[in-house]
Amino acid sequence: MNTTNVYIILLAAALLPACKPQSQQSALTVDCTEALNAMASFYSYSTVDWCELDERYYRPYNADWPEDYETRFSPEFPGELIAPYWHRLQNARTFFHQQTLPLRAVAPAKAIRQLDRTEALFDTLFVRTVSQQYYLRLYVDAYEELMPREIDKCFLSLNN
């Protein structure tokens, strides 16, 4: 047996395992525990580590909301609070997106659409907050009104 035949046999032996049926090939496995925990932390305003989010992300333009949002700002809402709320919610949105990436890799399309809706809720929360007359717990109340329901929908869509 010459060396060419030996090389061909070795090459065939190396490629043979790659030819097994699709059902027998291993599936993508991703550990989503950390992603689920991070998503669950957004369930309540009090369980989000707002200080960590402020320290983790740098936003050079912390008032870069879309122009049409300005038409929704309430004249009674203090102008000096608008940019910090936007900054905080955009940091939270970025963190939420980054932490749910492992889920997006393995989740069905319906669950990914729900994750996208929940991510967009941070903008909705901003508009809901700054379009009302300001009071001390306005932001917390708006958060508690919107976010728990969306997080529940995320877990339900991932469960199916």
Phi and psi in degrees as a GROMACS rama.xvg file:
@    title "Ramachandran Plot"
@    xaxis  label "Phi"
@    yaxis  label "Psi"
@TYPE xy
-85.9829  171.342  ASN-2
-66.2313  -28.7892  THR-3
-64.4903  -42.3335  THR-4
-65.1396  -38.4359  ASN-5
-63.5529  -43.6822  VAL-6
-63.0649  -39.4357  TYR-7
-66.2758  -41.6326  ILE-8
-65.3762  -43.0801  ILE-9
-64.2227  -40.5139  LEU-10
-64.3159  -42.9672  LEU-11
-63.588  -40.419  ALA-12
-66.224  -33.8288  ALA-13
-73.03  -35.0198  ALA-14
-85.723  -20.0174  LEU-15
-57.811  -44.2138  LEU-16
-62.1299  -26.8319  PRO-17
-73.3311  -12.6515  ALA-18
-94.7649  7.33581  CYS-19
-68.9816  156.458  LYS-20
-57.7828  152.862  PRO-21
-57.2983  -36.2266  GLN-22
-67.1364  -22.7068  SER-23
-92.7389  -12.442  GLN-24
-74.2946  149.363  GLN-25
-71.2493  146.259  SER-26
-91.4773  162.185  ALA-27
-66.1219  125.46  LEU-28
-117.004  131.853  THR-29
-132.514  132.561  VAL-30
-82.7263  111.715  ASP-31
-102.128  9.7603  CYS-32
-58.8332  -47.8595  THR-33
-63.6939  -39.3991  GLU-34
-64.8726  -41.6678  ALA-35
-66.3323  -39.8176  LEU-36
-64.4661  -42.1123  ASN-37
-63.9469  -41.598  ALA-38
-65.1231  -40.9964  MET-39
-64.4614  -28.7247  ALA-40
-66.0781  -18.1459  SER-41
-85.6709  1.71229  PHE-42
-61.5556  -36.9444  TYR-43
-132.54  148.795  SER-44
-55.7877  -37.2619  TYR-45
-74.872  -13.7199  SER-46
-99.8079  -1.80416  THR-47
-87.4713  133.231  VAL-48
-86.1682  83.2131  ASP-49
-64.0403  -35.5627  TRP-50
-63.7936  -43.0413  CYS-51
-62.9025  -41.0168  GLU-52
-63.6475  -39.0246  LEU-53
-65.8858  -35.5773  ASP-54
-80.8737  -28.9898  GLU-55
-73.8128  -37.5093  ARG-56
-115.835  141.524  TYR-57
-112.109  126.336  TYR-58
-120.797  108.327  ARG-59
-66.0523  -29.0987  PRO-60
-121  91.0758  TYR-61
-83.7644  12.8021  ASN-62
-130.834  43.517  ALA-63
-98.2941  36.7024  ASP-64
-71.532  159.492  TRP-65
-61.0941  146.821  PRO-66
-58.9907  -36.0454  GLU-67
-68.0559  -15.7499  ASP-68
-65.6623  -33.7901  TYR-69
-61.1909  -27.8877  GLU-70
-69.8781  -17.1043  THR-71
-94.7881  -8.86019  ARG-72
-66.1997  132.85  PHE-73
-74.8456  135.894  SER-74
-63.6631  -23.0002  PRO-75
-82.7053  -9.03879  GLU-76
-81.5084  131.189  PHE-77
-62.2019  121.3  PRO-78
-59.3688  -31.0351  GLY-79
-72.2824  -11.2412  GLU-80
-97.8223  -13.655  LEU-81
-65.1389  -51.9106  ILE-82
-62.2729  -43.5469  ALA-83
-62.2014  -35.8619  PRO-84
-66.3761  -43.3915  TYR-85
-60.3861  -46.8573  TRP-86
-57.4024  -47.7809  HIS-87
-62.7356  -44.6323  ARG-88
-73.0431  -31.937  LEU-89
-70.4453  -36.2199  GLN-90
-62.7475  -42.8578  ASN-91
-64.8387  -40.4408  ALA-92
-62.7902  -44.3154  ARG-93
-62.5079  -45.4601  THR-94
-62.3959  -45.3501  PHE-95
-58.1734  -45.187  PHE-96
-63.5287  -46.7659  HIS-97
-63.0298  -40.8308  GLN-98
-73.2886  -23.4165  GLN-99
-93.9921  3.14597  THR-100
-57.5103  -42.6262  LEU-101
-60.8282  -35.8482  PRO-102
-66.2033  -40.6058  LEU-103
-65.0348  -25.1375  ARG-104
-71.3996  -27.0653  ALA-105
-121.999  -7.78613  VAL-106
-79.2192  153.499  ALA-107
-70.0104  164.133  PRO-108
-57.8211  -37.1456  ALA-109
-62.8843  -41.7079  LYS-110
-68.5222  -36.6683  ALA-111
-65.4412  -39.6464  ILE-112
-62.5914  -38.3776  ARG-113
-67.7711  -38.8975  GLN-114
-62.2054  -39.218  LEU-115
-64.4132  -41.362  ASP-116
-63.8431  -40.461  ARG-117
-66.474  -39.651  THR-118
-62.617  -41.028  GLU-119
-68.8195  -19.7753  ALA-120
-63.6333  -23.7084  LEU-121
-63.2424  -36.2747  PHE-122
-69.9603  -40.9552  ASP-123
-60.3128  -41.9013  THR-124
-62.0255  -40.7052  LEU-125
-60.9503  -50.5151  PHE-126
-63.0349  -42.8027  VAL-127
-59.4762  -40.1055  ARG-128
-70.3958  -50.6293  THR-129
-81.2939  -5.90541  VAL-130
-93.3312  1.55652  SER-131
-110.712  164.111  GLN-132
-68.3624  133.19  GLN-133
-72.4205  138.42  TYR-134
-143.31  165.6  TYR-135
-57.0219  -41.5393  LEU-136
-101.108  18.0191  ARG-137
-56.6625  -49.6141  LEU-138
-62.1947  -45.503  TYR-139
-63.375  -44.3706  VAL-140
-63.4385  -42.3686  ASP-141
-64.4705  -41.1196  ALA-142
-61.036  -48.9381  TYR-143
-67.3956  -24.1132  GLU-144
-76.0467  -37.6499  GLU-145
-97.4226  -47.4119  LEU-146
-70.8296  -44.3237  MET-147
-56.8262  -39.4122  PRO-148
-63.2235  -40.5579  ARG-149
-70.3245  -38.7127  GLU-150
-64.9621  -40.4137  ILE-151
-58.4102  -43.5464  ASP-152
-62.4264  -36.9984  LYS-153
-62.0166  -48.7065  CYS-154
-65.3055  -37.8846  PHE-155
-65.1719  -41.4849  LEU-156
-68.9141  -31.9886  SER-157
-75.3143  -28.5847  LEU-158
-70.8368  -31.4672  ASN-159
